[in-house]
């Protein structure tokens, strides 16, 4: 039973959003809408000087939806700008590539030896891209009106890295909605704009020369399947840059259905959480990840605290449905913490064999 309305995109003008006031305040809120200082600005924005944009979409067996996504992106082409959509086909067994080309996209194929690795697909697309602004979008995300305009406006104001909002479609199943609420409580359009310590790659943009100056998405297992963005984002944070969250750049994220998928996805995210966040420092409460052994010991007990935190974030944002879902969300977070324990122990053992653990500081 649905208790609250779906999370809807903010009005494009943002008239009902007071600057610096977070509708989900208290839940690791983004910093207020201040502008970066002169040392952090990257020069003129894409519409003032840069006239090219590349949208990169890793896709696997997305033939049913990829054409509509590509057309929705191309419909938002800025006047006078060169824009390309690159769909990177990652070992699809359907007509994903053909549907993407028919809709107007340029297609690439992940080499067979590296197939099934989303980080490889994103890096392949980024290296082949010609645009001065790289926009990363997932194949299960449908952009809404003014999505691209909002990302580019942020770059035009001088932002180097921009993350957009992932909102909830109205027609998802119960388990898919649970999966959504478990994963995107920090990146929906009811939050205010501001600076964050990381942002998922499903809806994010960065200046091309900056991205290519980093190590790119982490292609190592298991990080390649969750938290693969933390490495390059951490490298840019280490240079004094910041990640700007723009809630008006909205995509609708279609989480998969199925209770098994809900558990598997949360376990996968937990499995690489300690390793990826401890070694990059690109995390909320980054100080905790300086003590990976403590995190592993406390992980089982933290499942309930994580669940309550997630529900509290959504309640502060005005979404009541997660409260009704609390038992299922708890089971999902239990799977997440189980992944933390197993993955954390594996990582500590492997690091012990290779030498001291390198834990980088938090910059933001």
C-alpha positions, 0 to 999 in steps of 0.5 A: 500500500502506498502511503505517500506520493512518489518523490517528484522533481522540484519545480525547475525554477526552484521557487519553493526552495529557500537557499541553504534550507534542506527539506531533509535537514539533519540527514547528512545534508548537503552544504548550503548553496555557496559558490566555490572560491576563485581557486576552485573555478574552472573557467567559463562554463559549457554554454559560455565557451564549451560547445560540446557535451557527451552523454555516456550510458553503459548498457546491458540488455536494455533494448526495451528502454534505451531508445526512449532514453537516447531520444529524451536526451537528444531532445534536450540538446542546448541551442548551438551546442554539439552533443553526442550520446554514447551507449557502451554495450556491455555484453548484451544478448538483445538488440541494445546496440541496434536500438541505441543507434536507431535512436541517434546514439553512437555505440561502443562495445566492451571487449569480451575479456572485460565484459560485465564490468560497468566501470570498464564500460564507463571508462571506455565511453569517457575515453572515446568521448569528444565533448568538453563536458562528460555526463554519466547516465545509467541505462535505467534512468530516464531524464526529465525536462531541463535535466541537461540544462540544469547540469550545464547551468551548474558548470556554467557557474563554475562547478567542476563536478555536478551530481543530479537527483535520482527520483522515484517513478510512480509505477514501480513494484513494492520491492523495487520501491524498497530498493529505491528508498534503500539506496537514494535517500541522499540524492533525491530532488527534495534535498537542497543544492550544495556540496557533497563528498561523493555522488553516484555515477548514474546521474553525474557530470564532470569536465572532460579534461579533469576526468581524464587527469584521474585514474577513472572509474575503479575497474577492480573487483568488487569495487567495479560493481559498487562505489566505482566512482569514489576513486576519481572523485576522491582524486579531484577532491584531493586537489581542492575541487568539490562535488556540487549536488544540483537537485533540479537535474532530475532523472527517474531511476527504475530500480529492479523488482524482486526480493532476491534482487533487493537483498543481492543489490544491498549485499553487493553495495556493502561488500565493497563499502569498507574497502572503497571508502577507507582507501579514498576517504570520499565518504560521509562520516569518513572518520569511521572508515579509518577504523575498518576493524571497528566497522566490521565488529559493529556492522551487525548491530548497525543494521537497525541504526542504518534502517532508522537513519534511512527512514528518518531521512525520508520522513524529513523529506516528507515521504511516509512510505519508507516508514511503512516499509521499515521491516523490509528495509531492515532486512535489506540493510541486514544484507548490506551489513552482511556484505560489509562484514564479508567484504571487509574481512576479505579486504583486510586479509588481502591488504595484510598479505600485501603490506600496510593499509593505506587510508586517505584523509577526508577533504570535505 
